[in-house]
Structure formats: structure tokens, C-alpha cells
Amino acid sequence: MHQYGEKGSPDIEVDARSGTAVVRPHGEMDISRAQAFRQALFEALAGEPRLSDVVVDLQYLSFCDSSGLNVLLDARTAVAATGQRLFLAAPREQFLRLLEHTGTQHLFTIEPAPPF
């Protein structure tokens, strides 16, 4: 498992098993944390060996603004070019409202829970 953020208090965890990576952001996702989120997510997408699925586990994300959504939209574009699949899992109500208000809910496959 890789952790991004301060020692002892990871902002983002990445866990890869059996061809799938799960990226778990914690807390609030705003412009001050979007670059670390981008780094973690795109490193998971580019990892060797290439993973077929990347799941963003949103259950620990208490808030997300447009900067976090833009990272996810960029990742969606990247996976379309590689044949990988990107899923969102266990989003909270605030994140679902963000998708609804921005008209992007149809762009993502949303699962009720992460695979692990």
C-alpha cells in the first residue's frame, strides 16, 4: 500500500491487488490537495504491470470541489485511451450532488462498495 500525504495521517491511500488498484482519498478534496490526488491516481493508472481496473473509493471523502472532480474527469479520459476501467465506489451525498449539479453523473460507473 502506498500513502500520499503527511506521515501518520495519509491523505490518500493506494492499494493494488489482483489487477485492481483502489485509490482512497480521505477528508476534504479541494485545490490544495488536488495535485496529490492527481499524482496518486495517475501513478495507479500507469503502474507496472498495467492494472485493468482502478477504483476510487470515496467513502472517506467528506467534501470534494471541482478541482477533485477535474482530476477524476482527466483520469476518465486517460483510461479511455488505454482500455483500462475507472470506477467510483461508495460516494457520499455531497459528491453525488456535485456530479448532479455539474451534469457529470452519467460519465462514471458508480459501485456501492469498493472491491477490497
MIMI-283690 format. One record per residue (C-alpha): x, y, z; residue number from 1. Coordinates in Angstrom, 2 decimals. Example, Ala and Ser with C-alpha at 12.3 -4.5 7.8 and 13.67 -1.06 7.14 Angstrom:
# residues 2
PT       c1       c2       c3    n
PT    12.30    -4.50     7.80    1
PT    13.67    -1.06     7.14    2
# end
This chain:
# residues 116
PT       c1       c2       c3    n
PT     0.00     0.00     0.00    1
PT     1.28     3.47    -0.91    2
PT     0.32     6.54     1.05    3
PT     0.31    10.15    -0.11    4
PT     0.24    12.95     2.43    5
PT     1.76    13.57     5.82    6
PT     3.32    10.72     7.78    7
PT     0.90     9.12    10.20    8
PT    -2.01    10.89     8.56    9
PT    -2.34     9.76     4.97   10
PT    -4.48    11.92     2.75   11
PT    -4.63     9.27     0.04   12
PT    -4.00     5.54     0.14   13
PT    -3.42     3.32    -2.88   14
PT    -3.80    -0.44    -2.55   15
PT    -3.28    -2.76    -5.54   16
PT    -4.28    -6.42    -5.71   17
PT    -5.11    -8.87    -8.48   18
PT    -5.13    -6.40   -11.36   19
PT    -7.11    -3.74    -9.49   20
PT    -5.98    -0.61    -7.68   21
PT    -8.12     1.13    -5.09   22
PT    -7.37     4.81    -4.51   23
PT    -8.79     6.11    -1.20   24
PT    -8.78     9.86    -0.64   25
PT    -9.56    10.96     2.93   26
PT   -11.07    14.16     4.29   27
PT   -11.64    17.12     2.03   28
PT   -10.61    17.36    -1.62   29
PT   -10.05    20.91    -2.75   30
PT    -7.48    22.77    -4.81   31
PT    -4.83    22.44    -2.09   32
PT    -4.98    18.63    -2.28   33
PT    -5.90    18.04    -5.92   34
PT    -2.29    17.69    -7.11   35
PT    -1.55    14.90    -4.61   36
PT    -4.79    13.20    -5.66   37
PT    -3.80    13.51    -9.32   38
PT    -0.36    12.05    -8.58   39
PT    -1.77     9.08    -6.67   40
PT    -4.47     8.33    -9.23   41
PT    -2.26     8.63   -12.30   42
PT     0.53     6.59   -10.70   43
PT    -2.05     3.85   -10.08   44
PT    -3.16     4.06   -13.73   45
PT     0.40     3.92   -15.05   46
PT     1.67     1.23   -12.67   47
PT     3.52    -1.85   -13.85   48
PT     2.15    -4.31   -14.50   49
PT    -0.71    -2.36   -16.00   50
PT    -3.86    -2.73   -13.91   51
PT    -7.13    -3.38   -15.68   52
PT    -9.34    -1.59   -13.13   53
PT    -8.85     1.46   -10.95   54
PT   -11.46     2.13    -8.27   55
PT   -11.68     5.45    -6.43   56
PT   -13.13     4.64    -3.01   57
PT   -14.97     7.79    -1.93   58
PT   -16.36     6.61     1.40   59
PT   -13.74     8.55     3.41   60
PT   -14.05    11.72     1.34   61
PT   -16.13    14.22     3.30   62
PT   -16.01    17.00     0.69   63
PT   -14.99    17.40    -2.95   64
PT   -14.96    20.53    -5.08   65
PT   -14.47    20.99    -8.81   66
PT   -10.69    20.56    -8.58   67
PT   -11.13    16.97    -7.36   68
PT   -13.82    16.34    -9.96   69
PT   -11.48    17.63   -12.68   70
PT    -8.85    15.07   -11.61   71
PT   -11.45    12.32   -11.99   72
PT   -12.55    13.63   -15.39   73
PT    -8.91    13.69   -16.57   74
PT    -8.43    10.13   -15.30   75
PT   -11.58     9.06   -17.15   76
PT   -10.10    10.43   -20.38   77
PT    -6.79     8.68   -19.71   78
PT    -8.37     5.27   -19.14   79
PT   -10.43     5.56   -22.32   80
PT    -7.15     5.71   -24.26   81
PT    -5.61     2.68   -22.52   82
PT    -8.54     0.29   -22.31   83
PT    -8.50     0.35   -18.52   84
PT   -11.66     0.87   -16.49   85
PT   -12.28     3.54   -13.85   86
PT   -14.96     3.09   -11.20   87
PT   -16.13     5.27    -8.34   88
PT   -17.21     3.47    -5.17   89
PT   -19.25     4.40    -2.11   90
PT   -19.66     8.14    -2.77   91
PT   -21.24    10.29    -0.10   92
PT   -24.23    12.53    -0.70   93
PT   -22.15    15.70    -1.20   94
PT   -20.16    14.06    -4.00   95
PT   -23.32    12.76    -5.69   96
PT   -24.75    16.30    -5.58   97
PT   -21.54    17.61    -7.18   98
PT   -21.94    15.13   -10.03   99
PT   -25.60    16.04   -10.41  100
PT   -25.00    19.81   -10.38  101
PT   -22.22    19.53   -12.94  102
PT   -24.11    17.11   -15.17  103
PT   -21.32    14.53   -14.99  104
PT   -23.05    11.67   -13.16  105
PT   -23.55     9.74   -16.42  106
PT   -19.80     9.79   -17.14  107
PT   -18.84     7.45   -14.29  108
PT   -19.67     3.92   -13.26  109
PT   -20.55     4.06    -9.57  110
PT   -20.36     0.99    -7.37  111
PT   -21.94     0.76    -3.90  112
PT   -18.71    -0.51    -2.29  113
PT   -15.02    -0.92    -3.18  114
PT   -13.75    -4.41    -4.07  115
PT   -11.43    -4.51    -1.01  116
# end
